[in-house]
């Protein structure tokens, strides 16, 4: 399934699954709460379950919850669309993508960042003379309030940075809580995969890395595009065999492959597991080469208002986000620049 969070015309937040091939201009979305209710009403032998409040709640329910959603989704898919099926009480069962607004598919309790996993990213940083090496096994936490979904704008804070950059990443969504587990056990915790664009203010990052840390440079409001949906683990047999590409205004900037990770996803998950996971937590796996900062012409490649980013990962889809100015977002000029040092 391709799991989505969306807002309908009544501004209600709903969770659903894509019905189609994942083309937003033509596809439909099955409302999973309505689908589960209809399936349980139509198949009396199925046990009743409580409505699912949000995507995190779906993953908190673990495999049982995901299995129930999958059964209901398949049931709806078997119905004759000409009959315009409804939920058991007449509620909307299937939405047109064009009639709803996609939101970030999940807001996790914790968002674990991985840096340095693709050694090609370290190599390009070294060649460009970046101030600090991108070492493997760097881990830090993302500000989950910075998460935005497909189509939502990244707001350029001109008073904070002049070097706005992109980073395409594959991220993992966990389907159960746990800690202190081995790489061999890690696949049992994987619920699905999602695209993550790790927006970074490079000038702030260089200042932060003088102290050996970075957080603010990646955690500013809207700096965490995530989506467009979560593809459940059963649909991706090998997450280390996926083509990856990020484009800006249609121009390829990052182009690589998940097989180039220096450590595997099970190793990453096991390595961080002593900190403890909650169901629905998100773990990124690092970016690939091709970022603006390490290009031959960083100033030309850094993001600017009006740019449109497209992050594409094979078997998942395309996460698209425009960049807009502070004034366009808030209707006023950006505040005065704050002293940084």
C-alpha positions in Angstrom: 0.0 0.0 0.0 0.9 3.6 -0.5 -0.3 5.2 2.8 -1.2 8.9 2.8 -2.5 11.5 5.2 -4.8 14.0 3.5 -7.2 16.8 4.3 -10.6 16.7 2.7 -12.9 19.6 1.6 -14.3 19.8 5.2 -10.7 20.3 6.4 -10.8 17.0 8.2 -7.5 15.1 8.5 -7.8 11.5 7.2 -5.6 8.6 6.5 -5.8 6.6 3.3 -4.2 4.5 0.7 -3.6 5.3 -3.0 -5.8 3.5 -5.4 -3.9 3.4 -8.7 -0.3 3.8 -9.8 0.6 6.8 -7.7 0.0 9.6 -10.2 -1.6 12.4 -8.2 -3.4 14.0 -11.1 -5.4 10.9 -11.9 -5.5 8.5 -8.9 -7.9 8.1 -6.1 -7.5 7.6 -2.3 -9.3 5.0 -0.3 -10.3 6.4 3.2 -8.9 3.7 5.4 -11.3 4.3 8.4 -14.3 4.1 6.1 -12.8 1.1 4.3 -12.2 -0.8 7.6 -15.7 0.0 8.8 -17.3 -1.2 5.5 -15.2 -4.4 5.4 -16.2 -5.2 9.0 -19.8 -4.5 8.3 -19.7 -6.7 5.1 -17.7 -9.5 6.7 -19.3 -10.2 10.1 -16.5 -12.7 11.0 -14.0 -9.9 11.1 -13.4 -8.4 14.5 -14.4 -4.8 15.1 -11.6 -2.3 15.6 -11.5 1.3 16.8 -11.2 4.2 14.3 -7.6 5.0 13.5 -6.8 8.6 14.6 -3.7 9.2 12.5 -0.9 7.5 10.7 1.2 7.1 13.8 -1.7 5.3 15.4 -1.9 2.9 12.4 1.8 2.0 12.9 1.4 1.8 16.7 -1.1 -1.0 16.0 1.7 -3.0 14.4 1.2 -5.8 11.9 -2.3 -6.5 13.1 -3.4 -2.9 12.3 -1.6 -2.9 9.0 -3.1 -6.2 8.0 -6.6 -5.0 8.8 -6.0 -1.9 6.7 -4.7 -4.0 3.9 -7.7 -6.4 3.9 -10.1 -3.5 3.9 -8.2 -1.7 1.1 -8.2 -4.9 -1.0 -11.9 -5.3 -0.4 -12.7 -1.8 -1.6 -10.4 -2.4 -4.7 -12.6 -5.4 -5.6 -15.8 -3.4 -5.6 -17.4 -2.2 -8.9 -16.4 1.5 -9.1 -19.5 2.2 -11.2 -21.6 1.5 -8.1 -19.9 4.5 -6.4 -19.4 2.6 -3.1 -19.9 4.4 0.2 -19.0 3.6 3.8 -21.6 1.6 5.9 -23.2 4.9 7.0 -23.0 6.6 3.7 -19.7 8.3 4.4 -17.2 9.0 1.6 -15.1 6.0 0.8 -13.1 7.0 -2.2 -11.7 10.5 -2.8 -10.3 12.0 -6.0 -6.7 13.1 -5.4 -7.6 16.4 -7.0 -10.3 17.1 -4.4 -8.0 16.7 -1.3 -4.7 18.1 -0.1 -1.9 15.7 0.8 -0.2 16.3 4.1 3.0 14.8 5.5 2.2 11.1 5.7 3.3 10.9 9.3 4.5 13.1 12.2 6.7 10.7 14.2 7.5 10.9 17.9 11.2 10.8 17.0 13.0 11.4 13.7 16.5 10.0 13.6 18.9 11.5 11.2 21.8 9.5 9.6 24.7 11.4 8.0 27.8 10.1 6.2 26.3 6.7 5.1 26.9 7.4 1.4 30.7 7.8 1.2 30.3 9.6 -2.2 28.9 12.5 -0.2 32.0 12.6 2.1 34.2 12.4 -1.0 32.5 15.3 -2.7 32.8 17.3 0.5 36.5 16.6 0.7 37.1 17.6 -2.9 35.2 20.9 -2.4 37.2 21.7 0.7 34.3 21.7 3.1 35.2 22.8 6.6 34.6 19.4 8.2 34.6 15.7 7.1 31.3 13.9 6.7 32.1 11.0 8.9 30.0 7.8 9.0 27.6 7.0 11.9 26.7 10.6 12.5 23.2 10.6 14.2 21.1 13.5 15.4 17.4 14.3 15.8 15.2 16.3 13.5 12.7 18.9 14.7 9.4 17.2 13.8 7.6 20.5 13.8 9.6 21.4 10.6 7.9 18.5 8.7 5.9 19.4 5.6 4.2 17.3 3.0 4.1 17.0 -0.8 3.4 20.3 -2.5 3.9 22.4 0.6 6.4 25.2 0.2 9.9 25.4 1.8 10.1 29.0 3.2 13.4 30.7 2.5 14.5 32.6 5.7 16.6 35.3 4.1 17.4 36.7 7.5 19.1 33.5 8.5 20.8 32.0 5.5 22.2 32.7 2.1 23.1 29.1 1.3 20.0 27.0 1.1 20.7 23.4 0.0 18.8 20.2 -0.6 19.6 16.5 0.3 17.7 13.6 -1.1 17.3 10.7 1.3 15.5 7.4 1.7 13.8 7.1 5.1 12.4 4.1 7.1 9.2 4.1 9.1 9.1 1.7 12.1 6.0 -0.4 12.8 6.7 -1.3 16.4 8.7 -0.1 19.4 11.9 -1.8 20.5 15.4 -1.4 21.7 18.7 -3.2 21.8 18.1 -5.5 18.8 20.4 -7.0 16.2 20.6 -6.3 12.4 19.1 -9.7 11.9 16.0 -8.7 13.9 15.7 -5.2 12.3 13.5 -6.2 9.3 10.8 -7.2 11.8 10.6 -3.5 12.8 10.3 -2.0 9.3 6.8 -0.8 8.4 7.6 1.1 5.2 9.7 3.6 3.3 9.3 7.3 2.5 11.2 10.1 0.7 12.9 12.8 2.8 14.5 16.0 1.6 16.9 17.2 4.2 16.9 21.0 3.6 20.1 22.5 5.0 21.4 26.1 5.6 25.1 25.5 4.8 26.4 28.7 6.2 24.7 27.9 9.6 26.0 24.4 9.3 29.6 25.5 9.0 29.3 27.6 12.1 27.6 24.8 14.1 30.2 22.2 13.1 32.9 24.2 14.7 31.5 22.8 17.9 31.2 19.3 16.4 27.4 19.4 16.2 24.6 20.5 13.8 20.9 20.9 14.4 19.6 24.4 13.8 20.8 24.4 10.2 18.5 21.5 9.4 15.6 22.1 11.9 14.2 25.4 10.8 10.5 25.6 10.0 9.6 23.8 6.7 13.1 22.3 6.3 11.8 18.7 6.5 9.7 17.7 3.4 8.5 14.2 3.8 6.3 12.1 1.5 4.4 11.9 -0.7 3.3 8.7 1.0 4.7 5.7 2.9 5.2 2.6 0.8 4.7 -0.4 3.0 7.6 -2.8 3.3 5.9 -5.7 1.5 6.0 -3.6 -1.7 9.8 -3.1 -1.7 11.7 -6.4 -1.5 15.1 -4.8 -1.5 15.5 -1.2 -0.3 19.2 -1.3 -1.3 18.3 -1.6 -5.0 16.5 1.7 -5.7 17.5 4.5 -8.1 17.5 7.9 -6.5 17.3 11.4 -8.2 16.7 14.9 -7.1 15.9 17.6 -9.6 15.7 21.4 -9.3 13.5 23.0 -12.0 13.7 19.8 -14.0 17.5 19.7 -13.9 19.1 16.6 -12.3 21.3 17.6 -9.4 21.6 14.3 -7.3 21.6 11.0 -9.1 22.6 7.8 -7.4 21.5 4.5 -6.0 20.6 3.1 -2.6 23.1 0.2 -3.2 25.9 2.7 -2.5 25.1 2.8 1.2 28.2 2.0 3.2 26.2 0.3 5.9 22.8 -1.4 5.4 19.4 -0.3 6.7 19.3 -3.2 9.3 22.7 -2.2 10.6 21.6 1.4 10.9 18.4 0.5 12.8 20.3 -1.9 15.1 23.0 0.7 15.8 20.5 3.3 17.0 18.3 0.9 18.8 19.9 1.4 22.2 18.1 4.8 22.2 14.8 3.0 21.8 12.2 3.3 19.1 8.5 4.0 19.2 6.1 2.7 16.5 5.9 5.3 13.7 9.4 6.7 14.3 11.3 7.7 11.2 15.0 6.9 10.5 16.8 8.5 7.5 19.7 6.8 5.8 21.9 9.6 4.5 22.2 11.6 1.3 24.0 11.0 -1.9 26.4 13.1 -3.9 25.3 16.2 -5.9 24.4 18.7 -3.3 24.8 22.4 -4.2 27.5 23.2 -1.6 29.9 20.7 -3.1 29.2 21.5 -6.8 31.5 23.4 -9.1 29.3 26.5 -8.7 27.5 26.5 -5.3 26.2 30.0 -5.6 24.4 29.1 -8.8 23.1 25.9 -7.4 21.9 27.0 -4.0 18.1 27.1 -3.8 16.2 30.4 -4.5 12.6 31.5 -4.2 10.8 30.2 -7.3 12.7 26.9 -7.5 10.8 23.6 -7.5 12.5 20.5 -6.1 11.5 17.0 -7.2 12.9 14.1 -5.1 12.3 10.7 -6.8 13.1 7.3 -5.5 12.3 4.2 -7.5 9.2 2.2 -6.3 8.2 5.1 -4.0 7.3 8.1 -6.2 8.1 11.8 -6.4 8.1 14.3 -3.6 7.7 17.8 -5.0 8.1 21.1 -3.1 8.5 24.7 -4.2 10.7 27.3 -2.5 9.1 30.6 -1.7 10.3 33.8 -0.1 9.6 34.9 3.4 7.5 37.8 2.1 5.4 35.5 -0.1 4.8 33.2 2.9 4.0 35.8 5.4 3.0 39.0 3.5 5.9 41.0 5.0 9.6 41.4 4.6 11.9 39.1 6.5 13.1 40.3 10.0 16.5 42.0 10.3 19.4 39.5 10.3 20.2 38.3 13.8 23.9 38.3 15.0 25.2 34.8 14.5 28.6 35.0 16.3 
